[in-house]
Amino acid sequence: MFGADSQPFLATNYDDAKKLWDAQRPVVATLLGKQGLMPLFSVPWPPQGLYTKKEINNVDDLKGIKFRAYNATLELFANKIGAAPTQVEVPDIPQAFATSRVEAMITSPSTGANSKAWDFVTHYTDIQAWLPKNIVVVNKKAFRKLDKKTQDAVLAAAKAAEVRGWEMSKKETAEKTAILKDNGIIVVTPSAELMAGLKEIGASMLEEWQMGAGSEGVELLNAYQAK
């Protein structure tokens, strides 16, 4: 349930990501509550794009490529597109490309710009695969010890931070994508054929995710689709 926002092609823009978070938040709050925590606010990373050493026109173009995977979901995704997943952490990205350990990756414009992706790839395809979120939490016991006025102030500050954070994320997306382009990376709008193939894989993964998430997963998706 925590990983719903990292399901490929479930929510592929900020509006849909917000709808998903609105549906996900009460479920996440319940799960965190069992750990003695409560969510204050959540902010998304920029949409995840595809970095490659060549133009990608369809899913078949990704077959056999050494693909960076940083979690189980992305490893499954790489396997489904016929790529070869390899675990590589962010600090090791440049060296992994330089030594041909990986040839492609899905990550945000922020990580791409910060790792100077133009040194090792030529194309950035803006597939907006998912918008993963960070969540700021507080210890419930500590929060309850605060007086009512302070609790209200914390919650008000969290609400304002969430609104501000989403706008900052949108700005970050535009700024970092521009940096990629300014440094010679070819920023590509994905073809209809590529997106159709990717969304088909995403639908397959979502079906598998639902099986693992059970009735809560069904309720979450129904709430999301109803928004």
N, C-alpha and C positions, 0 to 999 in steps of 0.2 A: 504493500500500500504506500510506503514511503517513496517507492520508485516509480509511481504512476507518471510523474512529469518527465521521466527519462524514457518512456516508451516511444520508439521512433514513429514520427508522423502522426501522433495522436493530437498534439497541439503544436502548430507550426508557425504561430505568430503571437504577438503580445496579447491581442484581444482573446484568442482562444486559451492562451496560457493563464490569463487572469480568470477566465471561466473555470478552467480546470482547478486552479488553486482555491477558488470559492467552493467548489465541490469537494475538494480534497481536505480542506482545512479542518472541518469538524471530525473527520476520520483521524487525521494526524493528531489533533488535539486529544482525542480519546487514547490513542496509542502512546503518545508522550506522557499522558496523565498516569498511565500504568507504571511509568518510570520515574514518577515524581516531578515531571517537568510540564511546562505549558508554553505554547508558541506565542511569541510577541508579534513578529512580523516576518514576512518572506519577500525576497527579491530575486528575480530571475537573472541568470547569465544571459548574454546575447545568444541568439539562435545559433545552433551548431551547423557549420558548413563543411564542405568537402574539399580537402587540400590534396592535389595530385601533381604528378610530373608531366601530365598530358591532359588533353581535353577528354572529358567523359560525356558520352552522348547517350549511353544506355547502361543498364545494370551489367550486361555482358562484358563491358569494357573494364569492369572491376575484378573480373574473375582471375584468380592466380596472383593478384597483387598482394604484397606484404603489407598488412593493414594494422595500424596502431590500435590497440584495444586497452582501455584503462579501467574497465569494469566488466562484470559478467554479461550485462545487457549488450554492450558493444561487441564483446567476443561472439555472442550468439548472432548478432547482426552480421558481423564479418563472415562467419561460417555460412550464413544463409545466402549471402551474395557471391559465395564461392571464392572469397579472399582468404588469405592466410593470416589470422590474428596473432599479434605479438604484443606482449605487455611492455609498455614504455611509459614511464612517468614524465611529467612535464619538463623537469630540468634536463632530462636525457634526450629530448626530442631532436635537437640539432645533430647530435652525435649519431643517433639511431638512423637518421636519414643519410648522413655523411658516410656511414659504414654499410648502407643498404640493408640494415635490419628491417626498416620499414620503407614503403614507397608511397603511402597515402595515409591520411588520417581524417577523422571528423572531430572538429573542435571549434571553439568560438573565434570570432575575429580578434578578441582580446588576446587569447593565447597565441594565435597566429602572429599577431603584431609583436607581442612581447618576446617570442622566440625567433623573431626575424625570419619568418617562413620563406621570404623571397630568396634566401640563401640556398634553399634546397627544394623548392617546388615552383611550378610555373603557373598553376591554375587554382583558383578558389571558386568553387561552384556553390552558389548560395541556396542550398537545398532546405535550410531551416528545419533540420531533422527533429529537433526538440529544444525546449528551453528549460534546462535544469535549474532548480532553485536552491538558494541557501535559506535556512530558517534560523532566526535568532530566538533562543529559548531562555526561560528563566526557571529557577528552582521554585516549585510551587510552595514549599514550606517557607522559604525565605520571603516569597512574595506576600504570603498571608500574614507574615509578621509586620508588614508595613501598615501604617495607618491608612484609612480610606482615602484621604486627600492625596497621599503619595501614590497609592495604587492607581487612582484615577489619572494622576499626572504621568505615570509610567505608561499606562495604556494609551493615553492621548498622544504621547511622544512616539509610541510604537506605530500607531495608526498614521501619523504624519510621516514617519520614516519610511513606511511601506509605500505610500504615494510618491514620496520624493525618490525612493530607490528605483521604482519602476521607470520613472522618467529619466533618471540617470543611466539606467541600463539601455534604454532606447538611444540616448545620446552617445553612449559608449559604442554601441553597435555601428552607428553611422561614422563616428570618428575613426574607429579602428579599421573598418572596411576601407575607408578613404586612405589610411596609411598603407594598407596592403597594396592598393591600386597605385598610389604614388611611388611605391618602391618597385614597381614593375610586374607585380602579379596580375594576371589576367582574371578579372572578376566576371564570372559567367552566370547568367540567368539559366537555370537548368531547363533542358528540353522537356517537352510534354512526355516523350517516351521514357526518359530517365525517371521523371517523377512518378509516372504510372508504375514502373517496375519497383521503385523504392517503396511506394505506398502499399503495394501488394505484399511486400515483405513485412512492412510495418503491421499490416492487418493480421498476418500470420502470427507475428510475435505477440500482438495484443490478445489474440485468441488464447495463446499459451499462457500469457500472464493472467488472464481471467481465471483459468483453471486453477492456478496457484493461489490467486487472491480470493477465490470462493465467492460467497454471497456478498461480502463487503465490496469486492471488486465490481460486481454487477451493479450494486447500488451506487457506487461512485461513478461509474460510466453513465448510468441512467441519469444521475443528477447533473453531470457535465453536459450530456447531450440535450438535456431539457432547458439549459440556460441560454 
